[in-house]
Every structure is written in structure tokens, then in C-alpha cells.
């Protein structure tokens, strides 16, 4: 799935919609912002075994390498649906530019890729797949990111990572070119869990926030209830002498559940063994121990006494243990009970109603996990045998995605000007979209695969202002600063060599080598007044004096009245002595006052004047 | 000015000199210091550059200044201020001026003019800010001077337009502290510019600098008198970019809501109105999901103090799913409500329940606009435990004032029992206990509560026991469940025995009717068959009996169900665990165990008995009266027994007994024959008397410091006894041969001087004085002891280590081993400073360890819990041996007298001014020693 986004300045054309079907599968988004092209995540779809599992890179360029087109690639976290296609893209399609990811992601990502490669190539015997060497080469192109560190990709493009929860090392990225910016969340979690904290971002007001929306229609119950339920179920089962199977994926939730059980065992002084199927997990646990700074408050604060990931009660699992008598808890991979160790153990234990299986997450249709969750009690296995499911089946959602409220909370934190939902089911996204538009009154988009969305931005243009001018204007203004209210000021805007400058007009003239021209307006106003010229002038003088308070008005001896710099003269009309002609003259700078005076005098003088 | 100054300085100098001259012939010593101001002046004149001057000033600031020289110092400082060109020196002077004006007894009105004057001429922004600060100090020192106040406010207004944020900050602070509503600045402000202080401050809510916005909000908070429209502005600042501004805005909104809770404010988007306090509550609830945790903590805390909020708003804070906007409900939009329930969000608890069902009406669901929704749900699962604790506290406060809310928040509190941080778990248990008077636990709730009983932390378990003591349950199944879980707990952690029993005692006495149907099952009786008699030593059986007997107290039909051995066990338990088993009125059987000593009037009668014994003792006028010693002996014994029987009077009885024992010892020491013996012969007997004197001294210290609730009268009595003991000691020392023989030959000895100085004794010789003392001592009667209302004896019990372990604690020599100590302290005041742990090694070495203040917890009033670790180390032993651990109560006789030691001046002076007067420091062991087996092994090479 490639979403292509374009940020355009002052673009007004409507968004075009091509194709359909937003889904949870692989993430790969292209963003063009301020002339830069960035690829956000490079994931693969786990459900396909052919070309469809990787994003269609020909969308970007028909043939040839991607390096010319892309400025950088950013990977948000190590899940395969976010980074699975990375070696394929960089080594087989061809990309030599920088790839950004956080330190933990960089450490764990190759393990997962290698594991994935082994399964596809060695077990399924596929060809035309990336090799170990390719993974290594690909990882050499990776530039690590630290949290809150601003990295300058080139002169104009800068990126900054924020903590995202979800899994170890998951990050949200703030991408900025000039005054335009995009925030890409990847997957994130707004509620902290047993090993990770909550996502956080500062009020960066990006032009666009690209958010996942896996749980667009869910508002989860309090996490504590679920944890308590989980622990209670496990505890009861153990006390009954039953065995508990928890199918998990190797990384992420597994660690959270481990910590949860470990602390519970510790607190309750339980003795029943907990096993964890070996392999991947050991390597991954090693990294969890190392990247303490990326975990939650409790683990960070207590690791000096004891690293929480050094489990006391959790031991490595051996195939033979499954037949041991007595209670035990086993974490086994994979998470959907479709193959491997978890399925083997499940088959062994399914017949005993004392036992229990707890499904901690999402199950794809067609897997055994999905079947038993839907209440099927008789399963057909290969070779026509059937399996009676007598053990208890529990579902415990421990998913680490933000729920609807979490997404709204993130929007509130970042205050974006536009919103884009990806990585979710279309119907649910539609619901959330409505909510967001109503609540924040911002535009919200939900593009389908391959669809391009153009987002209009309103870039601010920075202008240098000369200090003298600023100070002068400050002095003119009232005593109280009010940043909310715009203030008009006089000045000259000079555009020179790609920079904008606001200077006072005198300085502008000097800089440009121009002479100053005086612009004067003169105007005649006819007035019916029976008095003599000088009397009329005096009457005008007193009238103005009463109307214009706070202005300097002078009656000069040479038969003129000066209001500030505006000159008023009176002469009688040649034909009619009662019709007086007033001569007004003002310079361009006094335009406001001048035009006011002319309209005032056109109305004539009030009769009550002496 | 300068001339005047100099004159002043010389005056001060000369005055000082005069005093010394005058006093010289009297040979009395009086310290006189050269005047501060003079010294300062000289120093400042000497200073050649600004760095030097700054050094002098810093040095000067360390010492206090006497009230009378403050003004002089101020003048000199100001003088120097005008001359000084360096900003930092001027800044320091400005700050010194502020400090000086705080001096007690100095009225700063004389320097107001100068300060304002300097303010007008100052160019540097930093110095300006400091000067304004100084003015603020001066202003607060002169609260009843409206003219000064007005002038200061004008100064502040004038400088408000300064470009430097610090100056604006200080101006706003000044306005906030000094500006009042009743003194608007109308009087002499030119023109029609009538603006009061609030308007001026509120103008700065929109300042470009966040620090100034914060200061403006804070100034407004200080200003309890408000303007309605400020509310709107403050609300706008709740979404400010800077956390400090938001934090101050939360405070502001809170203040407004407290002042005008009932005002009606309109809702912007609709044409309806709600109470201000509800509106504010909603807004602050919103802040619980703020981006900054400091703001979240503050918001959560603030919510706890808004007790006037309407119940439906309150209940919404616990509701996350129902995203209703309350306004509609109030206008009875029932249809809208139905829509929620049909199109509710998925909870994620059930598989596939989030399949979209129907399109919602856009207008019905607000995700965040009605902010109060789920505020506490968020707060309780926040990332930072500080926020969670604040939320739990707030819940408790709100729940205490609203029973219906208490009911609702129960589930959430119970969920918190599962928090990852123990502090939070503990806090939520405590909170639940506090509100448990309002609630009755359902079975499922009780089940989750009881699950925590298996927690390995002792604190948690004990807190939970405490909670169960106060809980009401609804059905007999609940009681059974609780009993089962408690027994399980007892089985797993035998050390919890006492706590579990106590818990069952309350459980039984609270729910007699629920226990009744359970009795046959609990006691395993059968209508036809005799069942085997349970083991009386089984703690679990005792636990069941405690429950049953306490229930039987208010349920007269219950004893009919008891079997014979139950009655026997009752008799046994009533005697051995009298604090857990109440007196029962049992029918017939010859086992009418309702004993008189425990009837309702027992406390009064015991009190009477105590008083009578004391009266009897006071009849002994002469210590040598025949039978006096015996009478004392008997009384002491009586009192001790009384203390054991009557827990309420234990303190008083012990106190009296100890006092009487002192008297008895004194009496024995002064026995007739001993003193009639010739001096050289009585050396041996002297030993016993010396020991007695020593012991009396120790006892008096115990009397004084181990008992709480003493009045000054009793303290005086104790001191009197101590004086007697000291006199005894003196006499004994004087009676040694050596002393007597050599005394006359010692010229200018202490005794001579002493005699010289004491007018009444001056005529007699040292030997005579000793004789006088001796006779008075022997004739001194018994001082009657009057009892205060409440006397509590400080006690300590070491729970851990138990001293029962046979496995020695092994460690390598030269390294340390940590020994966990867990003890309960009762009636100890200020345990952080007084309680110490003593470790005695078999070779006589002893270590005293001072526990950290953080190791003390306070689970209940008058009770402390000490949980600490002491480090042991020793050279290698060949075999394990026991060390003794005990708790000591440290005292110092000066601590009582010099409690109100005056704090010195304004400076942070540490010059040795509080010389340690003859303070008697010592310790009293107040717990039973516990033996611990340890074994330091030699290090392996």
C-alpha cells in the first residue's frame, strides 16, 4: 500500500480519489513536502506469499533506482508490516540514500528480518527473496535517531523523533521543510503499559498529522481491569492445577505479559513455573535489557536495583516440558495458533478442561485462533483427525494501539491543521473521520492504496524587519503589548536575493538610490457663507477646534489655517460673494486626516458659530 | 548626606568605646562588637573594584545585623548604590536592602522614598527587577500604610511596560500582593483612565512571554477578589503552549470556582447554562489528559478539592464509554441517550465486538468536548505514578463527601490494588479504608480485594487487614470467603498472625447475623456425632474462634451452638488473648465467665484504685517510717499488675510504679545504719548507694522521656527526684576519705569558690555543707505525685528479626551484611530523630545506628513503623554466635528546654552561636532485645 501525499502551497484543487480499500497490512507512505520526497515506513503484508506482499515500488519509478527520487526513508518501528520490505527496496529495487530509525529499532529489526527470511526461504523454499547479506547491506545504510534529536537530512529537510509507546523503540517523526511540516505517528499507544510509557508529542502544530487508526471505533476499558482479569484467570487456573497457554508473537506484547506475570508471581509468592519458548525471544530480551531508557517510569527507576527484564520466574521452554505434570504457564509463538510450537502445545493440552488458552491479540480469519475464539469446539486437523477443544478459551485484548480517545488526545496535543488516517479499516476510519472533523473542525483525509492526497498549506513567509523601524513603531503604539491584535505599520518591503526585508521608507529610498517625491493633494470645497473671508476663516478655525480635539490647529497671520500639516485657505467666489471657495492641500502622508477634513467641510459650517 | 553619614558612623564608634570604659571597673565581661555599619562603610570604601565590593557585600550578608544599626547600614548601602557603576554590585545591594527591611523591629518606611528614587534612575533591567522585589518586601512589611501601598502600585504600573520579562514579572507580583480591590487607582490617575488592578493584571494574560503570563495568573490567584470575565481569559490560557502557564491557569480556574461556585455561566456552543463550579470541574478534568505531567498532577490534585460539584458531573469522571454531553441529558433528550447505548464503542474485552453496527448521529457523541468524561480513568492509568497517586487522593476526597460516588469509584480503586508501584497500591488500599464506611462490598468486589492478601509485601497485607476491619459485606458467603482467604494468608505468612486475628475480631463483631448460620460449619459441630476436639495451638483454629466469639457478643443465640470444648477454649482464650476475645454472657454450665473486673465500669474503678494507691503512699511522711518500704513494695507490685490488666491505664500505672521505685531506692540508699557508720568503714556500703543513685538517675530520665503526655507539674516532680539523686551522689563523693582529708589543703578549689558564691552556705565549711545536705536529704518527705489525664509509655516491638531462626546469617569478614529490621513504635514523638538501633556483639562491641527518616512510616496516629536495614560487620569468628539488636530512644535534656530557640536574624549564619549548654545526652533502651545468629566467615583467598 502506498499512500502518496503531496503538500502544496496554496493548492486549491480537490483531492482525487483513486482505488479503494484501506486495510491493516503493510505501511508505506510517500510524502512530498516542499519539494522533498520522503518514504515513511516500508512494510510488507503478511497475508500474501507473492509479489503483493511488498509495496509496488514501480509506482514511484518505472525502472531505475529509487535514490534519485527519494530524499530519505524513515522507519517508525521494527514490526514487519512497517519494515519488512526494507531490504527488498534498498537492495533489490535499489536505494542508497539514508534510512532513519531509532537505536532499538536498528538493533531488533535485522533479527526479525533474518527470522522472516529463514521461514520464507529455508522452510517454504521460495526463491527471488532477499538474502542475509542484503539485510546486512541494508542495515549499513541506516542512520540512528535519538528521541527529540533534530536531524538535518539536508539543508532544508529536518526530522525529529518522539516517543510513541507501542513497542520498544517505536517513534513518531516530525518532518519539517521550511515552514511546512508533517508528523507521522507510525503505530502508537496513548496508554502506558507494564513496560512502555505513553506516546507524547509537543504542540508542534504540523500542517498534517498522519495517524494510524487501527482502533478507530474502540474506546478501551481501563487497562487495569483487563490486567486484573488476566491475572485472576491465570491465577485461578494455576490454583486448580491447570496449564495455561498464551500464544504470543516474539516481541512486544510478549514482554509486557512477561513483566506482568513476573511481578505478579513475585508479589504473590507463587511457585508454578513460567516458560517462554526460546529462539528469537532471548535475543530480543537482551535488547530490552539494554534499552532501559525507552521503557516506562517504573522500569527506568528500578533498574539500578534490578533490571525488570532479568526474569526470576520465567525460564526457557523445552519441548519435553509440555508433558510435565502440575500447573505451568507457557508463552509460545506464534500468536494466532496457526503453526509452530504454540499449535503443538495447544494440541496436547486441548483435551483437558482444567487447562486454559489466553489469546492476547488479534487473530486473522482462518487461523485456529480465530476459530476457537468464535466458539468452535471441534477442530479438523490435517489428516482428517478432529480435535475436541475442552480447555477454556479466553480473549484478552492487550493491543498496544491507541484507541479512538487516544487518537483524539494526540490530535489535541499536536494541534495539526490537517489530519490523515491510515492503517485501519475503511468503515471504522469513516466513523473517526467524522468525529475529528466535528470536534476539531480540521480537514481529515483517508486515502486508499495508491491514492494521492494534496493538502493545502498556508505557509508563513518570514520577513526581516529593521530594528529601528520596529522600535519606532513600538514607541508609537500604546503602552500595552497585545500580540493577539494585528497592528498596521508603515514600511517598505524590499525583495532582494531571495530574502525579504521590511525597512522604513527613508532607508529604502537610500538603499535603492531613489529620490523622495512629495505627493500633495489639493481640493476645493465650496461653502455658502455670508461672512467676509477672514471671518469665514475664523469660523472654520473655531469649528475645527471644536471638532478635532487633540490636534494642533493654528490660525496663521497670513490668512491660512493649519491643521497639523494641512493648509486651508479661503477665497470668495468671483460671481457670488456668499459662496466661499476653500482650498485644502495635504501631503500623501496625511491622506486620512485630509480626506476627513474635506468631507467635514463639505457638510458646511454649523450655524451656531460666531 | 555623606557628612551626615560620617557623623553617624563616628557616633556609633564613640558610643561603643564609651560602654567598654564604663563597664571596665566592674570586672564584668560584656562583649561589644564594633558597629556593623561602620565596618561595612570602611570595607566598601576600601573596595577598589566591583569584584571586591561584591565580595565584601557577600561576606557582610552572612552575618546578622542588629535592629538599631539597620538604618545606618541602609544609608551606607544606598550611598554606595548611587556611586556604583557595576550592575552586579547594585543588584546585590538591592537584594540586601530587601533582606534588611525584613529585620524584626525595623520599620522600613524611611527607605521607601530612597528605594523609589533609585528605581526611577535605574537603567539595568535586572537591577530594576531586584529593586521591585525589594519594594515588595517593604510593602509587605508595611501593611497598614495605604499611601506607601498606593505609591508602590503606581511604580509597578509604570514599569509594567518594560521590555524585560523579569521586570514585568516582578511588577505583576507586586500588584498581586499589594493591590486591593477597595483601593482602585482612581484618585490621582490623570484623565478618565479608571482601571483597577485586576484589569491591569488581566491585560497581561496575553503577554508574549510565558513567564509573564504565569506571573499574571499567579498574581490574580493571590487576588482573591475577582472579576467574572477573568474566568473566560483564564480558560483560554488552559490551552497555552507553556506548561507553567497552564498550571497557573488551572489554579486560577480553581480559585474562581471556589469563590463563586453557584454562579451560572453560559455554555458557548449552546444556549444553556451551568454552574460555574461544574464548568470549572469539567475544564480541569480535561487537563488530566494534558501533555505535561506536572499539569496533570496539579489538575488531579485540584479535582479532589472541588467538593461542591454536581453528582452527575462527578460520576462522569469515572465513565469513559458514555461520551454524552450533559447538557442534552438535562434537557431530557432520552433519544440521544439510547443512541449511545446502541452504538457504543467496543471495550476490547470481548472478541469481535467492535464490528460497526450502525451509523451514529454525529451530534450525539463527543469524544473529548465534555471533558469531565473519564478524567479519573485516565488519571488512574497515567504513566507517571505521581499522577496516579494524586488521582487516588482526589478520588478519596471526593468519595468521602459523596456516598454515591464512593460506591462508583470502588471498582477503580480495587483495580489500583494491582498497580506496579507499591506506593500506589498502598495508597489506594488506605483510601478504600477511609471511604469504606460508605460502602458495602459485593461478593465479586470482595473477591478481588481479598486476592491481594497473598501479596508478599507486609505493608500491603497489613493495610488490607486494616481495610477488612472496616468493611461491610453483604452476605454470609462473603464472610466465609473472607475467612477462607484470611486463613490462607495465615498459612502462607505465619507472621501475620496477630494482624489476621485482629481483623477477624472486627469482622465478627461487625457481622454477627451473617456469622450465625456459619457457626456449625466453622466449629465443625454435628447434631448427633461428637467431633474431635481441634488443636488449641492451631492459629487457624484460634482465628475461627476469634471470629465466632466476637460475633457471639451481640448475638445471644449463638452460644447454644457451641460444643463443650468450645466453652473451655473460650475460657482459655479469654485469659490469654483478652484483647481479642470479648467477655461473653454464657448460660449456665457453671462457666459464668463474666468477670467483674471487665465490666463496663472497670476503667473507672481501675482509675480509682490507682488514685487510692497513690494516696496511700503519700501518707508516708518520713522515709524512715517503719513499714514504709514494705508499703512501697506492695504498691509497686499492685501498680504493675494493674498496668498489665488494664491496657488503658498501663502508661499511668507504669509511670507511678517507676516513680515509686525511685523513691524506694532513695530510701534504701539512705538507710539508717549506713550513715551512722564511721566514714572509713562504710566504703563497701557506699558501693550500693552509688549504684542506687545511678539507677535513680536513669529512671528519672526514663520517666521524663519515655512517657508522653506529661504536664510541667510532673516534669518538675521528676526533676526534683533527680536533684535528690544528685545530692546523694555529691554526699557520697564527699564521704570518700581522700576527698575529706585533702579538701582543706586545696586552695582556690571549686568548692571554695562555690561556697563563696552561695550566700547562705558561705559561712560553713565544705564538710558542714555535706552534712547539711545529708540531713536535709534524709528528712525529705515523699513528694506526692499527681497524675495527668493521659500518660502513654513509648514502646517498641521488634517484629523482624524474630530471633527464632537457627540458621546463622553467614557473610564474609570485612564485608557487610544487611539485616532487615521491622518494628512497631507506639507513642513515640518525633521518631525520626530519637529512635536508634543498637547492635551488641558478643565481644561487647556495640554500634548505634541512626535509621533514615524515610524508614519510618506512620500507619496510624501515635504509631510508627520502622522498616530499615542495619549493616553488620565483624572480624572472623570460629563459630556462629548471637548478637543482640534493640531499639533505643535517644534524649537530650536540652531538647525540652530549648525547643523555642530563636532563629537568628535574616542571614544564613552558622557561626557557633548556639553553644551546647550542659545537655545530658543519653539513650533509653525501650524494646526487648532480639537475638540474631550470625557467622562471619574468614575470607577465602
Interface residues (C-beta under 8 A of the other chain):
Chain A: X191 X192 X194 X197 X198 X200 X201 X202 X203 X215 X217 X218 X219 X220 X221 X222 X223 X224 X225 X226 X227 X228 X229 X231 X232 X235 X263 X266 X267 X268 X269 X296 X297 X298 X359 X373 X374 X395 X396 X397 X399 X403 X404 X405 X408 X409 X412 X413 X427 X428 X431 X434 X435 X438 X439 X479 X480 X481 X482 X483 X484
Chain B: X160 X161 X203 X206 X207 X208 X241 X289 X291 X320 X321 X323 X345 X346 X347 X348 X349 X350 X351 X352 X354 X356 X359 X360 X362 X365 X366 X367 X368 X369 X374 X377 X380 X381 X382 X383 X384 X385 X411 X412 X414 X415 X416 X418 X419 X420 X421 X448 X451 X454 X455 X456 X457 X492
